[in-house]
Amino acid sequence: MASDLIQKYNVAGPRYTSYPTVPYWEEQDFNSEKWKSSIIRSFNESNSSEGISLYIHLPFCESLCTFCGCNKRITKNHGVEDPYIKSVLREWEMYSELLEEDPVVKEIHLGGGTPTFFSAENLKLLIDGIFKKAKRSSEAEMSFEGHPNNTTKEHLEILAALGFNRVSYGVQDYNPTVQKAIHRIQPFENVKRATLQARETGFSSVGHDIIFGLPFQTKEHIIHTIERTKELMPDRIAFYSYAHVPWIKGNGQRGFNEKDLPTAKEKREQYETGKQMLLDAGYVEIGMDHFALRTDSLYKAVEEKTIHRNFMGYTNSKTQAMIGLGVSAISDSWYGFAQNVKSVEEYQELVSKDILPVYRGHILTDEDLVIRKHILNLMCKLKTSWYTRKEFFKELPDVLIRLKEMQKDGLIEIDSNYLEITEKGRPFVRNICMAFDMRLQRNKPQTQLFSMTV
């Protein structure tokens, strides 16, 4: 990749798991009643045809990983498990009470935090409780984020028996110096054990998360990590850039200095090296920062043009409505977004009073809905079009003018009603989406809100 392109396009930008992005939500026009109406509308339109998705946030970790940007609570007190699960199930009951019939659940994802901080028995109580108020789709995709150091065979066996078929393990990097800097010490043997046990237990898709751009990380570390990864050949790989946003995440990302991080050019070399190794090993690049074997359901979703992207990332189980349960979880009705409060104590107190624990959100305008589709198309299919009037919005001509420079650089191809991202343009998909982001264009931030795009 030419270094001048990296220098030119390495700016702060969103990762577009939603549009509008969270900093541009019109929170002053949002309230709980509007949110409830939004979720009821979406449910009535889509439950019978495609069901809903659930994201459940389990925030507890026994130790702090300094690369992590998630909402977490560090504790070794496992007495927090039972009351938290009861709160999550009560929140689910409140959503169930809004709906005219039991929802059909097509997807569940357990995120964190560390979901396997919870005992296998408590995770069973959680999932059993969910399905007391829901039906399971025959195509249900159920997944969780596993920590290689504490995901036990019991966890895997019980979750598999409950219907879980996919797990992603956070690997990050196998170099001891990097692991020490990010406070995530996990030998290859632990990852190997967790991976093989998941396969033996019946999980059809095992994923590994690898991060480039970490403190003290070099291109040689990436080569070593991917060579070890190839020994296990996970079905999916998320190979993504470390998002250094300490101004948002506070002390959690202050375990090292900015000078310890690779430069933008070094990060791009790490990515290009790793990407080529993965392609040579038989993986296919999917969307942004994701790779999958041709036997994996995510690849099949690309082939069948059903791939979707939401707050959980890329998924092959598209649903119009996604309900987020637990502290800080974000819900998406398609017509609106809502985020839960971020404090465990406040979350549990609100739920105990039968108050839906959302504290901010956004109801999408007609323009938002059109732009959202374009950005989703670009993120998932690397192309979008405006053949019909419903795909057009007033400032689209201005968007195309903004994209002229990227077209000249060979990152995109444009004709009168169609845009496609080239192979050369793949690393800059976030920059291309930013040209469509009217809320960002109309109100450029005065301070840095997002991680760098390269």
N, C-alpha and C positions, 0 to 999 in steps of 0.2 A: 504494500500500500504506500503510495507516494506520501512522503512526510509533509509536503505542502498541503495536501488535502486534510490530513489530520490536524495540522495547525489551523487551517481555515475553518473547519467545522467542529472543533472540539469546544463546545459551549455547554453551559448548564441547560438541561432539558428534561422533561418528564419521561417516564417509562411507559406511559399510556396504558395502564391497566384499567383506566376509566377515561371518559370525557364527559363533562369537564373534569380536569384534574382537581384534586382536593383543595389546593390553595385558591381556586377560582369558583368554589361553590358559593352560591348566594344564600348564605346562612340566615341572613336577616329575613328572607321570605319563606323560610322553612319552619314547619312545626310538626308535631307528632301526628296531628289529625290529617294533614296533607300526606304524610308518609304512609299512614294506614290506608288511606284511599288509594294511594299509588300501588301498594302491594296487593290490595284486593282486586284492583283493575287488572293487574298483570296476571294474578292467579286465575281469575275468571277467563282470561283470554288463552292461557297456555297450559293449565294443569292437565287437562285431558289429552292434549296433543303431545306435550314433551315433558311434563312434570316440572319439578323445581330442584335447585341445588342447595346444599347446606354447607356453610363453612363454620367450623366450630373452633374457636380460639382457646387454647389451653396454655396459659401464660407462664407457668412455673418452670424454672430451671434451677439446678443445684449449684451451677457456677456460671459466671458471666463470660461469654465469648465477645471479645472487643471488636470484632468485625460486624457484629449483628446490629441490624437496624430495626428489629422487631420490638413490639411491646412485650416486655417480660418482667417477671417478678422472681428475684433470686432468693431461694430459701432451701433449707434442708428439712424443713418441717412438713412431713407428708400428711399431717393432720388437716392441711388445707384442701385436700382432694375432695372429701365427701361434701362439705358445704358448697364448694364451687360447682360440683356436678348438680347438686340440687337446684342451685340458682339457674344454671343453664337450662335444665329441664323445665323449670317454671317459666323462663323466658320463652321457650318453645311452646309451652301451653298457651301463653298469651297470644302468640302468632296463630296458633291453631284455632283459638276462639274467634279470631277475625274471619276465618274462612268458612265457607258454606259446607265443605266436605273435606275429608282427610286428604292432604296433599300426597301426590305421588313423588317419591324422592328418587331422582335419577342419579344424583351425585352427592357424596359426602366427602369432605376433606377435613382432616384433623391437623391444624397448624399450631404453631407456638411462637415462643416458648419451646418446650420439649414435651410433646404429647406422651412420650413413654416415661416421663416423670411420674405419671399416674400408673397405678398398678393395673395389671391385666384385668383383674376382677372389677375395678372401678370403671375401666373403659367399657367393659361389657354392660355394666349398669347404665352407663351413659347411652350407648347405642340401643339397648333394649328399651330404654325410656323414650328415645326418639320415635321408635316404631310403634309405641303404644298410641301415638297420635298421627301416624302416617302409614302409607302403603309403600312397599318397595317396588320400584320399577324392575321389570324383567331384564332390563339393560343397565342396571345400576352399576356405576363405577364408584368404588369406595377406596379412599387412599389416606395415607397418613405420612407425616414427616418423622422419620426415625433417626435417632442418635445412635451411631454404631457402638458407642461405649455402654449404653444402658438398654438397648432393645433386646429383650430376652426371647428365648424360644417360646416361652409361655405367652408373651405378648403376641408373637406372630401366630401361634396356634389359635389363640382365642379370637384375634381379629380376623383371621382367615375363616374361622367357623361362623363369624358374624356376617361374612360376605365381603370383607376387604380383599381387594385383588391387586393393589398397587402400593408400593412404598418408595419413598425417595430418601436417600441417606445423604446427610451433609458431610462431604469429604473435605472440601476446600483445597487442601494441599498436603502432600505427604512429607514435606521438608520440616525437620525438627525446629529449625530457627524460625520459620514462618509460623508453625503451630504454636511455639512459645509466645510469639508476639501477639497472636490473636487469642491466646488463652484457650486453645482447643487442641489438647494433646490426645491424639488417637492413632495408634499404630495401624499399619496396613492389615495386620492379622485380625484386628477387631472389625474392620470393614469387610474383610473376606468372610469372616464367620457370619456376620449379620446378613451379608448378601446371599451366601450359600444356604443359610437357614431359611431365608424368605422363599427361595426357590423350592427348597425341600418341602416347605409348608404349603405350597400351592399358589404363591403370588405369581400372577402372569406377567407383571411388569415391575422390574426393580430399577430405580433410577439413582444416579449419583449426581450431586451438585459439586461443581468445581468452580473456584473463583480465581480470576486473574486480577492483577493490580494490587495485591495485598502487600503489606509492609515487608521489606527485605526480599520480596519475591523476584526471581530472575527468570529469563527464558529457559534456562537449564532446569529450574524447578518445575516449570510447566511440562517440559519434556519428560522428566522423571515421573511426575504425577500421572500423566496420561499413559506412559508405558506400563505403570502398575495397574491403571484402570483397565487397560486392554487385556490384562490377565483374567479379569472377571467379566468383561464384556456386558456391562449393565444395559438394559433395554433402552433406557433413555439417559441422556446427559444434559444437564443445564450447565452451560459453560458461560459464565457471565462476569461482568466487571464489578469489582468491589465499589459500592456506592459510599463514598466518604462524605457523610453529612453530619458531622459532630454538632453543628449549630442547631440541628433538629433533635438529635438523639442524646445530647448531653454527654456525660462522662463515659458512657458506654463505648464511644469511639475515640477516647482520648488515651488509650493504652500505649500510644506510640506517637511520634512526631510526624508532621507532614513531610519532612525531609527524608523519612524512611520509606516513603511510597515511591513506586516507579513513576517515571515521567509518562506523559501521554504517548510519546513515541514508543517507549519501552512497553507500555501496556498493549499498544496495538500490535507490536511484534510478538508479544506473548499470545495474543488472541489469534493472529494469523498462523503462528506456528502450531498452536493447539488445534485450531480448526482443521488445518491440512492433515494433521495426524489422525484426527477423528474421521475425516472423509476417507483417508487411505485405509482405515480400519473397517470401513463398511457402513459408517453412520451417514445419515442424510440430514442436512441442515434444514431446520424448520423454523419459519418466522425469525424471531430475533433471539440469538443466544441459546437456542435449543437444538438438540440433535437426537435422532432416534434410529434404531435399527428398522429395517423394512418389515420385520415381523411384529413390530409394536403397534398398538392401537392408535398412537398419536400420528404415526406415519400414514396409517390407513385413513385417518380423518383428513389428512392433507389430500390424499388421492381422491377421496370421496367429497372433498370441498365442504366438510362439516366442522373443520377446526374452529375453535372459538377462543376468545381471550377475555378474562375478567380479573377480579382482584386476586384470584388464586393463580393467575398466570395462564399459560396455554392449556387447553383442555379439549378432549374429543367428545365431551358430553355437553352440548349446547343446551342451555335452558334460558328462557327469558327472565325468570326470577331466580335470584340467589339470596337466601337469607343468611345473614351472619349472626351467630350466637356467641355469647361470651364477651368478656371485657375487650374493648377497642375494635371489635369485629365490624366490618363494613358490609352492608346489605345493598343489593342492586335489584330494583324492580323493573329495570329498563327505562322506566319513566322517572325514576328518582333514585337517589342514593341516601343512605343514612348510616351514621357511625355511632357505635356505642361509647359510653363514657370509658375513660382510660384507667381509672383507679379501681382496683379489685373491690375495695371497701364500698365505694360509691355504687358500683355496679350491683353488688349483693344487696345493699340497702334499698335501692330503687326497686329491684325485682321483688324483694320481700314485701314491698308496699303495692305490688301489682301495677307498677309503672314501667312501661316499656323504656329500657335504659338508653335510648338514643339521645344524643346531645347536640348533634349538628347534622346537616345534610343539604341536599340540593334537589329541586324539582326541575327536570329538564324542559327547556323551551322547545318550540318547533324547530328552531335553527339548531339547537344543541343535538336534537335527534338525528338530523341530517348529517351534521359534521361527525357525530359519533360513528355513524355507519361508515363514512369514508375512512376515518382513522382505524376502525376495526378491520376494514378491508386491507388497508396497507400493512397493519401489524400481522395479520393472519395469512393474507394471500399475496402480499407485496404488489398489489395493484388495486385500482378503483376506477369507477366510471361514472358518467353523468349523462346517460342516454335519455332519461326521462326527466320531466319537470320536478318530480318528487326528490330527485337526487341532486337538484341544483339549489344553490343558496346565493344570496345577493352578492356576496363578496368573492365568489369563486373566481371571477376574472382576475381579481387582485392576488389571489393565491397563486394562480398560474404565472403571474408576473414575478412573484417572489421566488418561484421555482426555476426561473430561466437560467440562473447561475448554476444550479445543480444539473440542469439539463445540459448546459454547455460543458460541465465537468464529467458528463457521461454517467451520472448517478441515476438518472431517470429517463424514460422515453415518454413523450407526450404527443397525443394528436388532438383533434377537435373535441373529443368527448371521452378520453381515456388516458390513464396514466399508469405506467408500470415501472417498478424499481428494477434496475439492472443488477447483475451479479456484483459489479463494482460498487453499486450503491447500497448493498445489504448492510454494511456496517453503519450506515448513516440513516437508517430507517426512522430513528427518533427525530432527526433533523428535518426529514421530509414531512413527518406528521406535524411538526411544529408550524410549518407553513399553513396547514389547514386549521390550526388551533386559534380560532378567532378571539377567544377570551384572552389568550396569551398575547396575541398581536395587538389587541386594543389597549392592553394594560401591562406593558412590560415591567417585570419586577425591578425594584430599585436595589434589592439585596438578593443574594443567591438563595433560591428556594429548592433547587434540584441538584442532583449529582451531574457530573460532566458526561457528555454523550459518548466520548471516546475513552 
